Amino acid sequence: MNPHRVEVVWFDTHGTTGWLDRLMTEPLECRSVGFLIHMSPRSVVLAAMFADGHSAPYGHTITIPRGCVKSVRRLADRGGRRKRRRRRN
């Protein structure tokens, strides 16, 4: 399995304790980037880390309820290795 990297824009709830001088009436818009490991009508699951061939391949996952998701955008795959900068003497 080779999951794709995606960016998910989603709305999160928020709450406070104590007294407020103004109300926050809108949910917080969040952006999460990671490996898409599951998407269903109920949820989107991302992993921050992926180790192909490992017995536990997913690390640092987040499950976002689909009703909170504004958009899912696939990110461009990086091909090859990054070029190293040559050090100047």
PyMOL Python script that loads the backbone (N, CA, C, O; Angstrom):
from pymol import cmd

cmd.read_pdbstr("""\
ATOM      1  N   MET A   1       0.849  -1.187   0.000  1.00  0.00           N
ATOM      2  CA  MET A   1       0.000   0.000   0.000  1.00  0.00           C
ATOM      3  C   MET A   1       0.885   1.237   0.000  1.00  0.00           C
ATOM      4  O   MET A   1       1.871   1.311   0.732  1.00  0.00           O
ATOM      5  N   ASN A   2       0.524   2.195  -0.820  1.00  0.00           N
ATOM      6  CA  ASN A   2       1.260   3.451  -0.878  1.00  0.00           C
ATOM      7  C   ASN A   2       0.256   4.605  -0.789  1.00  0.00           C
ATOM      8  O   ASN A   2      -0.205   5.099  -1.819  1.00  0.00           O
ATOM      9  N   PRO A   3      -0.085   5.039   0.425  1.00  0.00           N
ATOM     10  CA  PRO A   3      -1.117   6.075   0.563  1.00  0.00           C
ATOM     11  C   PRO A   3      -0.653   7.415  -0.011  1.00  0.00           C
ATOM     12  O   PRO A   3       0.537   7.730  -0.021  1.00  0.00           O
ATOM     13  N   HIS A   4      -1.615   8.184  -0.481  1.00  0.00           N
ATOM     14  CA  HIS A   4      -1.338   9.494  -1.058  1.00  0.00           C
ATOM     15  C   HIS A   4      -1.279  10.553   0.038  1.00  0.00           C
ATOM     16  O   HIS A   4      -1.958  10.449   1.060  1.00  0.00           O
ATOM     17  N   ARG A   5      -0.455  11.575  -0.193  1.00  0.00           N
ATOM     18  CA  ARG A   5      -0.421  12.720   0.720  1.00  0.00           C
ATOM     19  C   ARG A   5      -1.554  13.663   0.341  1.00  0.00           C
ATOM     20  O   ARG A   5      -1.760  13.953  -0.837  1.00  0.00           O
ATOM     21  N   VAL A   6      -2.285  14.137   1.336  1.00  0.00           N
ATOM     22  CA  VAL A   6      -3.415  15.023   1.101  1.00  0.00           C
ATOM     23  C   VAL A   6      -3.416  16.171   2.111  1.00  0.00           C
ATOM     24  O   VAL A   6      -2.765  16.114   3.154  1.00  0.00           O
ATOM     25  N   GLU A   7      -4.165  17.203   1.764  1.00  0.00           N
ATOM     26  CA  GLU A   7      -4.473  18.282   2.696  1.00  0.00           C
ATOM     27  C   GLU A   7      -5.978  18.248   2.921  1.00  0.00           C
ATOM     28  O   GLU A   7      -6.753  18.260   1.965  1.00  0.00           O
ATOM     29  N   VAL A   8      -6.388  18.207   4.174  1.00  0.00           N
ATOM     30  CA  VAL A   8      -7.805  18.214   4.533  1.00  0.00           C
ATOM     31  C   VAL A   8      -8.107  19.527   5.246  1.00  0.00           C
ATOM     32  O   VAL A   8      -7.461  19.876   6.234  1.00  0.00           O
ATOM     33  N   VAL A   9      -9.099  20.249   4.727  1.00  0.00           N
ATOM     34  CA  VAL A   9      -9.596  21.454   5.395  1.00  0.00           C
ATOM     35  C   VAL A   9     -10.877  21.035   6.108  1.00  0.00           C
ATOM     36  O   VAL A   9     -11.785  20.473   5.495  1.00  0.00           O
ATOM     37  N   TRP A  10     -10.939  21.315   7.410  1.00  0.00           N
ATOM     38  CA  TRP A  10     -12.070  20.843   8.200  1.00  0.00           C
ATOM     39  C   TRP A  10     -12.389  21.821   9.321  1.00  0.00           C
ATOM     40  O   TRP A  10     -11.573  22.669   9.682  1.00  0.00           O
ATOM     41  N   PHE A  11     -13.591  21.684   9.861  1.00  0.00           N
ATOM     42  CA  PHE A  11     -14.050  22.556  10.935  1.00  0.00           C
ATOM     43  C   PHE A  11     -14.013  21.812  12.263  1.00  0.00           C
ATOM     44  O   PHE A  11     -14.470  20.674  12.371  1.00  0.00           O
ATOM     45  N   ASP A  12     -13.456  22.483  13.275  1.00  0.00           N
ATOM     46  CA  ASP A  12     -13.326  21.890  14.592  1.00  0.00           C
ATOM     47  C   ASP A  12     -14.190  22.665  15.584  1.00  0.00           C
ATOM     48  O   ASP A  12     -14.439  23.859  15.417  1.00  0.00           O
ATOM     49  N   THR A  13     -14.633  21.971  16.600  1.00  0.00           N
ATOM     50  CA  THR A  13     -15.379  22.634  17.669  1.00  0.00           C
ATOM     51  C   THR A  13     -14.401  23.311  18.620  1.00  0.00           C
ATOM     52  O   THR A  13     -13.207  23.012  18.607  1.00  0.00           O
ATOM     53  N   HIS A  14     -14.898  24.200  19.424  1.00  0.00           N
ATOM     54  CA  HIS A  14     -14.057  24.826  20.444  1.00  0.00           C
ATOM     55  C   HIS A  14     -14.930  25.185  21.631  1.00  0.00           C
ATOM     56  O   HIS A  14     -16.148  25.318  21.506  1.00  0.00           O
ATOM     57  N   GLY A  15     -14.308  25.337  22.760  1.00  0.00           N
ATOM     58  CA  GLY A  15     -15.026  25.692  23.972  1.00  0.00           C
ATOM     59  C   GLY A  15     -14.102  26.437  24.914  1.00  0.00           C
ATOM     60  O   GLY A  15     -12.882  26.421  24.746  1.00  0.00           O
ATOM     61  N   THR A  16     -14.675  27.077  25.882  1.00  0.00           N
ATOM     62  CA  THR A  16     -13.898  27.824  26.857  1.00  0.00           C
ATOM     63  C   THR A  16     -14.467  27.576  28.243  1.00  0.00           C
ATOM     64  O   THR A  16     -15.561  27.033  28.401  1.00  0.00           O
ATOM     65  N   THR A  17     -13.710  27.981  29.225  1.00  0.00           N
ATOM     66  CA  THR A  17     -14.201  28.012  30.599  1.00  0.00           C
ATOM     67  C   THR A  17     -14.006  29.434  31.103  1.00  0.00           C
ATOM     68  O   THR A  17     -13.143  30.155  30.601  1.00  0.00           O
ATOM     69  N   GLY A  18     -14.769  29.830  32.055  1.00  0.00           N
ATOM     70  CA  GLY A  18     -14.625  31.180  32.605  1.00  0.00           C
ATOM     71  C   GLY A  18     -15.481  32.194  31.859  1.00  0.00           C
ATOM     72  O   GLY A  18     -16.337  31.839  31.048  1.00  0.00           O
ATOM     73  N   TRP A  19     -15.226  33.470  32.157  1.00  0.00           N
ATOM     74  CA  TRP A  19     -15.991  34.575  31.597  1.00  0.00           C
ATOM     75  C   TRP A  19     -15.355  35.057  30.301  1.00  0.00           C
ATOM     76  O   TRP A  19     -14.133  35.041  30.150  1.00  0.00           O
ATOM     77  N   LEU A  20     -16.201  35.486  29.365  1.00  0.00           N
ATOM     78  CA  LEU A  20     -15.731  35.945  28.061  1.00  0.00           C
ATOM     79  C   LEU A  20     -16.153  37.380  27.820  1.00  0.00           C
ATOM     80  O   LEU A  20     -17.220  37.802  28.266  1.00  0.00           O
ATOM     81  N   ASP A  21     -15.306  38.145  27.103  1.00  0.00           N
ATOM     82  CA  ASP A  21     -15.706  39.499  26.711  1.00  0.00           C
ATOM     83  C   ASP A  21     -16.313  39.521  25.310  1.00  0.00           C
ATOM     84  O   ASP A  21     -16.879  40.530  24.890  1.00  0.00           O
ATOM     85  N   ARG A  22     -16.192  38.398  24.584  1.00  0.00           N
ATOM     86  CA  ARG A  22     -16.851  38.281  23.283  1.00  0.00           C
ATOM     87  C   ARG A  22     -17.092  36.805  22.997  1.00  0.00           C
ATOM     88  O   ARG A  22     -16.379  35.941  23.508  1.00  0.00           O
ATOM     89  N   LEU A  23     -18.091  36.524  22.188  1.00  0.00           N
ATOM     90  CA  LEU A  23     -18.420  35.147  21.834  1.00  0.00           C
ATOM     91  C   LEU A  23     -17.729  34.752  20.538  1.00  0.00           C
ATOM     92  O   LEU A  23     -17.643  35.556  19.609  1.00  0.00           O
ATOM     93  N   MET A  24     -17.242  33.531  20.470  1.00  0.00           N
ATOM     94  CA  MET A  24     -16.769  32.960  19.216  1.00  0.00           C
ATOM     95  C   MET A  24     -17.931  32.129  18.679  1.00  0.00           C
ATOM     96  O   MET A  24     -18.259  31.076  19.226  1.00  0.00           O
ATOM     97  N   THR A  25     -18.545  32.609  17.610  1.00  0.00           N
ATOM     98  CA  THR A  25     -19.773  31.982  17.124  1.00  0.00           C
ATOM     99  C   THR A  25     -19.558  31.059  15.934  1.00  0.00           C
ATOM    100  O   THR A  25     -20.499  30.414  15.472  1.00  0.00           O
ATOM    101  N   GLU A  26     -18.331  30.988  15.434  1.00  0.00           N
ATOM    102  CA  GLU A  26     -18.047  30.139  14.272  1.00  0.00           C
ATOM    103  C   GLU A  26     -17.076  29.030  14.669  1.00  0.00           C
ATOM    104  O   GLU A  26     -16.220  29.234  15.529  1.00  0.00           O
ATOM    105  N   PRO A  27     -17.206  27.851  14.043  1.00  0.00           N
ATOM    106  CA  PRO A  27     -16.217  26.796  14.300  1.00  0.00           C
ATOM    107  C   PRO A  27     -14.854  27.203  13.741  1.00  0.00           C
ATOM    108  O   PRO A  27     -14.768  28.061  12.863  1.00  0.00           O
ATOM    109  N   LEU A  28     -13.813  26.594  14.245  1.00  0.00           N
ATOM    110  CA  LEU A  28     -12.459  26.890  13.796  1.00  0.00           C
ATOM    111  C   LEU A  28     -12.158  26.118  12.509  1.00  0.00           C
ATOM    112  O   LEU A  28     -12.401  24.913  12.435  1.00  0.00           O
ATOM    113  N   GLU A  29     -11.629  26.814  11.494  1.00  0.00           N
ATOM    114  CA  GLU A  29     -11.222  26.135  10.270  1.00  0.00           C
ATOM    115  C   GLU A  29      -9.792  25.641  10.440  1.00  0.00           C
ATOM    116  O   GLU A  29      -8.895  26.424  10.751  1.00  0.00           O
ATOM    117  N   CYS A  30      -9.581  24.358  10.240  1.00  0.00           N
ATOM    118  CA  CYS A  30      -8.275  23.729  10.427  1.00  0.00           C
ATOM    119  C   CYS A  30      -7.790  23.134   9.114  1.00  0.00           C
ATOM    120  O   CYS A  30      -8.583  22.837   8.220  1.00  0.00           O
ATOM    121  N   ARG A  31      -6.472  22.965   9.009  1.00  0.00           N
ATOM    122  CA  ARG A  31      -5.850  22.281   7.869  1.00  0.00           C
ATOM    123  C   ARG A  31      -4.924  21.212   8.427  1.00  0.00           C
ATOM    124  O   ARG A  31      -4.075  21.478   9.279  1.00  0.00           O
ATOM    125  N   SER A  32      -5.108  20.003   7.927  1.00  0.00           N
ATOM    126  CA  SER A  32      -4.243  18.889   8.316  1.00  0.00           C
ATOM    127  C   SER A  32      -3.651  18.287   7.049  1.00  0.00           C
ATOM    128  O   SER A  32      -4.346  18.116   6.048  1.00  0.00           O
ATOM    129  N   VAL A  33      -2.363  17.968   7.101  1.00  0.00           N
ATOM    130  CA  VAL A  33      -1.668  17.348   5.980  1.00  0.00           C
ATOM    131  C   VAL A  33      -1.124  16.012   6.455  1.00  0.00           C
ATOM    132  O   VAL A  33      -0.541  15.922   7.535  1.00  0.00           O
ATOM    133  N   GLY A  34      -1.314  14.972   5.646  1.00  0.00           N
ATOM    134  CA  GLY A  34      -0.803  13.664   6.016  1.00  0.00           C
ATOM    135  C   GLY A  34      -1.088  12.641   4.949  1.00  0.00           C
ATOM    136  O   GLY A  34      -1.500  12.973   3.838  1.00  0.00           O
ATOM    137  N   PHE A  35      -0.860  11.379   5.302  1.00  0.00           N
ATOM    138  CA  PHE A  35      -1.123  10.270   4.392  1.00  0.00           C
ATOM    139  C   PHE A  35      -2.571   9.830   4.572  1.00  0.00           C
ATOM    140  O   PHE A  35      -2.993   9.529   5.689  1.00  0.00           O
ATOM    141  N   LEU A  36      -3.331   9.789   3.486  1.00  0.00           N
ATOM    142  CA  LEU A  36      -4.729   9.364   3.536  1.00  0.00           C
ATOM    143  C   LEU A  36      -4.760   7.847   3.644  1.00  0.00           C
ATOM    144  O   LEU A  36      -4.392   7.141   2.705  1.00  0.00           O
ATOM    145  N   ILE A  37      -5.203   7.348   4.800  1.00  0.00           N
ATOM    146  CA  ILE A  37      -5.222   5.899   4.991  1.00  0.00           C
ATOM    147  C   ILE A  37      -6.634   5.321   5.007  1.00  0.00           C
ATOM    148  O   ILE A  37      -6.806   4.104   4.944  1.00  0.00           O
ATOM    149  N   HIS A  38      -7.646   6.187   5.090  1.00  0.00           N
ATOM    150  CA  HIS A  38      -9.035   5.705   5.045  1.00  0.00           C
ATOM    151  C   HIS A  38      -9.955   6.880   4.740  1.00  0.00           C
ATOM    152  O   HIS A  38      -9.784   7.977   5.272  1.00  0.00           O
ATOM    153  N   MET A  39     -10.937   6.629   3.870  1.00  0.00           N
ATOM    154  CA  MET A  39     -11.977   7.630   3.628  1.00  0.00           C
ATOM    155  C   MET A  39     -13.277   6.883   3.377  1.00  0.00           C
ATOM    156  O   MET A  39     -13.348   5.997   2.526  1.00  0.00           O
ATOM    157  N   SER A  40     -14.302   7.255   4.131  1.00  0.00           N
ATOM    158  CA  SER A  40     -15.614   6.628   4.005  1.00  0.00           C
ATOM    159  C   SER A  40     -16.665   7.727   4.096  1.00  0.00           C
ATOM    160  O   SER A  40     -16.319   8.885   4.329  1.00  0.00           O
ATOM    161  N   PRO A  41     -17.937   7.392   3.919  1.00  0.00           N
ATOM    162  CA  PRO A  41     -18.979   8.410   4.078  1.00  0.00           C
ATOM    163  C   PRO A  41     -19.031   9.003   5.496  1.00  0.00           C
ATOM    164  O   PRO A  41     -19.608  10.071   5.698  1.00  0.00           O
ATOM    165  N   ARG A  42     -18.429   8.312   6.475  1.00  0.00           N
ATOM    166  CA  ARG A  42     -18.469   8.789   7.863  1.00  0.00           C
ATOM    167  C   ARG A  42     -17.205   9.469   8.349  1.00  0.00           C
ATOM    168  O   ARG A  42     -17.267  10.287   9.266  1.00  0.00           O
ATOM    169  N   SER A  43     -16.030   9.148   7.746  1.00  0.00           N
ATOM    170  CA  SER A  43     -14.793   9.692   8.290  1.00  0.00           C
ATOM    171  C   SER A  43     -13.668   9.753   7.257  1.00  0.00           C
ATOM    172  O   SER A  43     -13.691   9.088   6.222  1.00  0.00           O
ATOM    173  N   VAL A  44     -12.675  10.593   7.599  1.00  0.00           N
ATOM    174  CA  VAL A  44     -11.416  10.676   6.866  1.00  0.00           C
ATOM    175  C   VAL A  44     -10.322  10.436   7.903  1.00  0.00           C
ATOM    176  O   VAL A  44     -10.319  11.066   8.961  1.00  0.00           O
ATOM    177  N   VAL A  45      -9.392   9.525   7.604  1.00  0.00           N
ATOM    178  CA  VAL A  45      -8.320   9.202   8.546  1.00  0.00           C
ATOM    179  C   VAL A  45      -6.980   9.507   7.882  1.00  0.00           C
ATOM    180  O   VAL A  45      -6.681   9.020   6.792  1.00  0.00           O
ATOM    181  N   LEU A  46      -6.175  10.334   8.574  1.00  0.00           N
ATOM    182  CA  LEU A  46      -4.836  10.682   8.113  1.00  0.00           C
ATOM    183  C   LEU A  46      -3.810  10.136   9.090  1.00  0.00           C
ATOM    184  O   LEU A  46      -4.079   9.981  10.281  1.00  0.00           O
ATOM    185  N   ALA A  47      -2.617   9.846   8.555  1.00  0.00           N
ATOM    186  CA  ALA A  47      -1.478   9.476   9.388  1.00  0.00           C
ATOM    187  C   ALA A  47      -0.343  10.440   9.087  1.00  0.00           C
ATOM    188  O   ALA A  47      -0.078  10.748   7.925  1.00  0.00           O
ATOM    189  N   ALA A  48       0.321  10.912  10.117  1.00  0.00           N
ATOM    190  CA  ALA A  48       1.465  11.803   9.925  1.00  0.00           C
ATOM    191  C   ALA A  48       2.671  11.047   9.416  1.00  0.00           C
ATOM    192  O   ALA A  48       3.515  11.610   8.719  1.00  0.00           O
ATOM    193  N   MET A  49       2.757   9.756   9.765  1.00  0.00           N
ATOM    194  CA  MET A  49       3.900   8.935   9.359  1.00  0.00           C
ATOM    195  C   MET A  49       3.401   7.618   8.780  1.00  0.00           C
ATOM    196  O   MET A  49       2.365   7.098   9.194  1.00  0.00           O
ATOM    197  N   PHE A  50       4.148   7.086   7.818  1.00  0.00           N
ATOM    198  CA  PHE A  50       3.806   5.821   7.185  1.00  0.00           C
ATOM    199  C   PHE A  50       5.083   5.026   6.950  1.00  0.00           C
ATOM    200  O   PHE A  50       6.028   5.531   6.344  1.00  0.00           O
ATOM    201  N   ALA A  51       5.116   3.778   7.430  1.00  0.00           N
ATOM    202  CA  ALA A  51       6.273   2.901   7.263  1.00  0.00           C
ATOM    203  C   ALA A  51       5.824   1.648   6.525  1.00  0.00           C
ATOM    204  O   ALA A  51       5.326   0.703   7.138  1.00  0.00           O
ATOM    205  N   ASP A  52       6.000   1.641   5.213  1.00  0.00           N
ATOM    206  CA  ASP A  52       5.565   0.531   4.371  1.00  0.00           C
ATOM    207  C   ASP A  52       6.279  -0.756   4.780  1.00  0.00           C
ATOM    208  O   ASP A  52       7.495  -0.758   4.976  1.00  0.00           O
ATOM    209  N   GLY A  53       5.529  -1.844   4.907  1.00  0.00           N
ATOM    210  CA  GLY A  53       6.106  -3.134   5.254  1.00  0.00           C
ATOM    211  C   GLY A  53       6.267  -3.366   6.744  1.00  0.00           C
ATOM    212  O   GLY A  53       6.666  -4.458   7.148  1.00  0.00           O
ATOM    213  N   HIS A  54       5.977  -2.392   7.559  1.00  0.00           N
ATOM    214  CA  HIS A  54       6.096  -2.526   9.016  1.00  0.00           C
ATOM    215  C   HIS A  54       4.825  -3.170   9.558  1.00  0.00           C
ATOM    216  O   HIS A  54       3.758  -3.028   8.960  1.00  0.00           O
ATOM    217  N   SER A  55       4.926  -3.873  10.677  1.00  0.00           N
ATOM    218  CA  SER A  55       3.746  -4.528  11.252  1.00  0.00           C
ATOM    219  C   SER A  55       2.718  -3.521  11.774  1.00  0.00           C
ATOM    220  O   SER A  55       1.530  -3.834  11.857  1.00  0.00           O
ATOM    221  N   ALA A  56       3.165  -2.325  12.121  1.00  0.00           N
ATOM    222  CA  ALA A  56       2.266  -1.236  12.533  1.00  0.00           C
ATOM    223  C   ALA A  56       2.646  -0.017  11.689  1.00  0.00           C
ATOM    224  O   ALA A  56       3.398   0.837  12.158  1.00  0.00           O
ATOM    225  N   PRO A  57       2.139   0.084  10.446  1.00  0.00           N
ATOM    226  CA  PRO A  57       2.663   1.065   9.492  1.00  0.00           C
ATOM    227  C   PRO A  57       2.230   2.514   9.691  1.00  0.00           C
ATOM    228  O   PRO A  57       2.805   3.403   9.063  1.00  0.00           O
ATOM    229  N   TYR A  58       1.249   2.786  10.531  1.00  0.00           N
ATOM    230  CA  TYR A  58       0.714   4.142  10.645  1.00  0.00           C
ATOM    231  C   TYR A  58       1.080   4.772  11.980  1.00  0.00           C
ATOM    232  O   TYR A  58       0.941   4.147  13.031  1.00  0.00           O
ATOM    233  N   GLY A  59       1.552   6.020  11.932  1.00  0.00           N
ATOM    234  CA  GLY A  59       1.888   6.733  13.153  1.00  0.00           C
ATOM    235  C   GLY A  59       1.179   8.074  13.228  1.00  0.00           C
ATOM    236  O   GLY A  59       1.019   8.763  12.220  1.00  0.00           O
ATOM    237  N   HIS A  60       0.759   8.434  14.422  1.00  0.00           N
ATOM    238  CA  HIS A  60       0.127   9.731  14.706  1.00  0.00           C
ATOM    239  C   HIS A  60      -1.071   9.966  13.793  1.00  0.00           C
ATOM    240  O   HIS A  60      -1.027  10.813  12.901  1.00  0.00           O
ATOM    241  N   THR A  61      -2.134   9.213  14.023  1.00  0.00           N
ATOM    242  CA  THR A  61      -3.326   9.304  13.174  1.00  0.00           C
ATOM    243  C   THR A  61      -4.334  10.299  13.734  1.00  0.00           C
ATOM    244  O   THR A  61      -4.341  10.601  14.927  1.00  0.00           O
ATOM    245  N   ILE A  62      -5.181  10.798  12.845  1.00  0.00           N
ATOM    246  CA  ILE A  62      -6.306  11.643  13.222  1.00  0.00           C
ATOM    247  C   ILE A  62      -7.511  11.178  12.414  1.00  0.00           C
ATOM    248  O   ILE A  62      -7.416  10.968  11.205  1.00  0.00           O
ATOM    249  N   THR A  63      -8.638  11.021  13.089  1.00  0.00           N
ATOM    250  CA  THR A  63      -9.893  10.662  12.445  1.00  0.00           C
ATOM    251  C   THR A  63     -10.805  11.881  12.487  1.00  0.00           C
ATOM    252  O   THR A  63     -11.137  12.387  13.559  1.00  0.00           O
ATOM    253  N   ILE A  64     -11.201  12.342  11.311  1.00  0.00           N
ATOM    254  CA  ILE A  64     -12.021  13.549  11.194  1.00  0.00           C
ATOM    255  C   ILE A  64     -13.402  13.128  10.715  1.00  0.00           C
ATOM    256  O   ILE A  64     -13.512  12.482   9.673  1.00  0.00           O
ATOM    257  N   PRO A  65     -14.476  13.477  11.455  1.00  0.00           N
ATOM    258  CA  PRO A  65     -15.828  13.156  10.987  1.00  0.00           C
ATOM    259  C   PRO A  65     -16.089  13.821   9.629  1.00  0.00           C
ATOM    260  O   PRO A  65     -15.764  14.992   9.428  1.00  0.00           O
ATOM    261  N   ARG A  66     -16.673  13.064   8.711  1.00  0.00           N
ATOM    262  CA  ARG A  66     -16.887  13.559   7.347  1.00  0.00           C
ATOM    263  C   ARG A  66     -17.765  14.810   7.319  1.00  0.00           C
ATOM    264  O   ARG A  66     -17.599  15.656   6.440  1.00  0.00           O
ATOM    265  N   GLY A  67     -18.677  14.936   8.249  1.00  0.00           N
ATOM    266  CA  GLY A  67     -19.531  16.119   8.302  1.00  0.00           C
ATOM    267  C   GLY A  67     -18.773  17.401   8.619  1.00  0.00           C
ATOM    268  O   GLY A  67     -19.285  18.495   8.382  1.00  0.00           O
ATOM    269  N   CYS A  68     -17.563  17.282   9.151  1.00  0.00           N
ATOM    270  CA  CYS A  68     -16.732  18.441   9.476  1.00  0.00           C
ATOM    271  C   CYS A  68     -15.773  18.797   8.345  1.00  0.00           C
ATOM    272  O   CYS A  68     -15.112  19.834   8.407  1.00  0.00           O
ATOM    273  N   VAL A  69     -15.683  17.955   7.310  1.00  0.00           N
ATOM    274  CA  VAL A  69     -14.704  18.147   6.243  1.00  0.00           C
ATOM    275  C   VAL A  69     -15.223  19.121   5.190  1.00  0.00           C
ATOM    276  O   VAL A  69     -16.307  18.937   4.637  1.00  0.00           O
ATOM    277  N   LYS A  70     -14.435  20.156   4.924  1.00  0.00           N
ATOM    278  CA  LYS A  70     -14.751  21.124   3.875  1.00  0.00           C
ATOM    279  C   LYS A  70     -14.186  20.665   2.535  1.00  0.00           C
ATOM    280  O   LYS A  70     -14.864  20.753   1.512  1.00  0.00           O
ATOM    281  N   SER A  71     -12.930  20.167   2.537  1.00  0.00           N
ATOM    282  CA  SER A  71     -12.318  19.718   1.291  1.00  0.00           C
ATOM    283  C   SER A  71     -11.168  18.748   1.575  1.00  0.00           C
ATOM    284  O   SER A  71     -10.563  18.769   2.647  1.00  0.00           O
ATOM    285  N   VAL A  72     -10.885  17.900   0.585  1.00  0.00           N
ATOM    286  CA  VAL A  72      -9.738  17.001   0.601  1.00  0.00           C
ATOM    287  C   VAL A  72      -9.025  17.215  -0.729  1.00  0.00           C
ATOM    288  O   VAL A  72      -9.624  17.072  -1.795  1.00  0.00           O
ATOM    289  N   ARG A  73      -7.739  17.560  -0.656  1.00  0.00           N
ATOM    290  CA  ARG A  73      -6.973  17.842  -1.880  1.00  0.00           C
ATOM    291  C   ARG A  73      -5.716  16.983  -1.875  1.00  0.00           C
ATOM    292  O   ARG A  73      -4.939  16.993  -0.921  1.00  0.00           O
ATOM    293  N   ARG A  74      -5.534  16.237  -2.969  1.00  0.00           N
ATOM    294  CA  ARG A  74      -4.330  15.407  -3.098  1.00  0.00           C
ATOM    295  C   ARG A  74      -3.141  16.306  -3.396  1.00  0.00           C
ATOM    296  O   ARG A  74      -3.217  17.197  -4.243  1.00  0.00           O
ATOM    297  N   LEU A  75      -2.041  16.063  -2.692  1.00  0.00           N
ATOM    298  CA  LEU A  75      -0.816  16.829  -2.896  1.00  0.00           C
ATOM    299  C   LEU A  75       0.072  16.103  -3.900  1.00  0.00           C
ATOM    300  O   LEU A  75       0.023  14.879  -4.013  1.00  0.00           O
ATOM    301  N   ALA A  76       0.872  16.857  -4.618  1.00  0.00           N
ATOM    302  CA  ALA A  76       1.761  16.279  -5.613  1.00  0.00           C
ATOM    303  C   ALA A  76       2.762  15.350  -4.937  1.00  0.00           C
ATOM    304  O   ALA A  76       3.335  15.683  -3.900  1.00  0.00           O
ATOM    305  N   ASP A  77       2.962  14.193  -5.533  1.00  0.00           N
ATOM    306  CA  ASP A  77       3.964  13.254  -5.025  1.00  0.00           C
ATOM    307  C   ASP A  77       5.340  13.762  -5.414  1.00  0.00           C
ATOM    308  O   ASP A  77       5.544  14.247  -6.527  1.00  0.00           O
ATOM    309  N   ARG A  78       6.272  13.647  -4.497  1.00  0.00           N
ATOM    310  CA  ARG A  78       7.648  14.034  -4.795  1.00  0.00           C
ATOM    311  C   ARG A  78       8.366  12.832  -5.378  1.00  0.00           C
ATOM    312  O   ARG A  78       8.367  11.753  -4.785  1.00  0.00           O
ATOM    313  N   GLY A  79       8.968  13.016  -6.524  1.00  0.00           N
ATOM    314  CA  GLY A  79       9.690  11.924  -7.157  1.00  0.00           C
ATOM    315  C   GLY A  79      11.182  12.055  -6.896  1.00  0.00           C
ATOM    316  O   GLY A  79      11.746  13.147  -6.961  1.00  0.00           O
ATOM    317  N   GLY A  80      11.798  10.941  -6.604  1.00  0.00           N
ATOM    318  CA  GLY A  80      13.244  10.942  -6.429  1.00  0.00           C
ATOM    319  C   GLY A  80      13.687  11.581  -5.132  1.00  0.00           C
ATOM    320  O   GLY A  80      12.875  11.948  -4.283  1.00  0.00           O
ATOM    321  N   ARG A  81      14.994  11.705  -5.002  1.00  0.00           N
ATOM    322  CA  ARG A  81      15.580  12.289  -3.803  1.00  0.00           C
ATOM    323  C   ARG A  81      15.876  13.751  -4.037  1.00  0.00           C
ATOM    324  O   ARG A  81      16.088  14.181  -5.171  1.00  0.00           O
ATOM    325  N   ARG A  82      15.891  14.503  -2.971  1.00  0.00           N
ATOM    326  CA  ARG A  82      16.260  15.916  -3.076  1.00  0.00           C
ATOM    327  C   ARG A  82      17.738  16.032  -3.386  1.00  0.00           C
ATOM    328  O   ARG A  82      18.557  15.240  -2.919  1.00  0.00           O
ATOM    329  N   LYS A  83      18.057  17.029  -4.179  1.00  0.00           N
ATOM    330  CA  LYS A  83      19.473  17.273  -4.467  1.00  0.00           C
ATOM    331  C   LYS A  83      20.125  17.901  -3.253  1.00  0.00           C
ATOM    332  O   LYS A  83      19.540  18.742  -2.570  1.00  0.00           O
ATOM    333  N   ARG A  84      21.352  17.471  -3.000  1.00  0.00           N
ATOM    334  CA  ARG A  84      22.098  18.050  -1.899  1.00  0.00           C
ATOM    335  C   ARG A  84      22.798  19.314  -2.364  1.00  0.00           C
ATOM    336  O   ARG A  84      23.278  19.388  -3.495  1.00  0.00           O
ATOM    337  N   ARG A  85      22.854  20.287  -1.504  1.00  0.00           N
ATOM    338  CA  ARG A  85      23.616  21.496  -1.816  1.00  0.00           C
ATOM    339  C   ARG A  85      25.087  21.230  -1.641  1.00  0.00           C
ATOM    340  O   ARG A  85      25.514  20.568  -0.695  1.00  0.00           O
ATOM    341  N   ARG A  86      25.843  21.751  -2.557  1.00  0.00           N
ATOM    342  CA  ARG A  86      27.298  21.608  -2.439  1.00  0.00           C
ATOM    343  C   ARG A  86      27.809  22.672  -1.498  1.00  0.00           C
ATOM    344  O   ARG A  86      27.422  23.838  -1.576  1.00  0.00           O
ATOM    345  N   ARG A  87      28.678  22.253  -0.614  1.00  0.00           N
ATOM    346  CA  ARG A  87      29.275  23.199   0.332  1.00  0.00           C
ATOM    347  C   ARG A  87      30.389  23.952  -0.363  1.00  0.00           C
ATOM    348  O   ARG A  87      31.199  23.376  -1.091  1.00  0.00           O
ATOM    349  N   ARG A  88      30.410  25.230  -0.126  1.00  0.00           N
ATOM    350  CA  ARG A  88      31.502  26.045  -0.661  1.00  0.00           C
ATOM    351  C   ARG A  88      32.603  26.139   0.368  1.00  0.00           C
ATOM    352  O   ARG A  88      32.348  26.299   1.561  1.00  0.00           O
ATOM    353  N   ASN A  89      33.810  26.039  -0.102  1.00  0.00           N
ATOM    354  CA  ASN A  89      34.972  26.158   0.808  1.00  0.00           C
ATOM    355  C   ASN A  89      35.404  27.593   0.960  1.00  0.00           C
ATOM    356  O   ASN A  89      36.359  27.877   1.682  1.00  0.00           O
TER     357      ASN A  89
END
""", "prot")
cmd.dss("prot")
cmd.show_as("cartoon", "prot")
cmd.util.cbc("prot")
cmd.orient("prot")
